[in-house]
Amino acid sequence: MRSRFLPIFKSAIWRVPATVFALGLLAFVVNAVGIWCLGGVSRWMSWFQDHRVYFLLWRILLYGVTVYAWLPMRRRVLSGEPDAGTAVRLIRAEVAAIVAVVLIEAVVLFQGP
């Protein structure tokens, strides 16, 4: 027997909240396992601080992959919609993304060891 609610959960509107929830749950589990394996929050934070350079390299790699994937997408969007409004909106989105990344990295930098 089919559920009448099944089509609701197949719709695209549920994918974003489900993905955010799944990533949040994954982050919680990774932190909980790390705290448990290292024997406490202070040791987990110490390990995290000791390996912060590797996490920085990982983030730089992710930013590079994102830019590498974005450039062809940007060309495709601009070729599909050649009006000036599309270019302006893309530039605004790009500037907002760059500001967000800079702010995130500044917060991480100023937290310090």
Beta strands, then each sheet from edge to edge (+ up, - down):
end
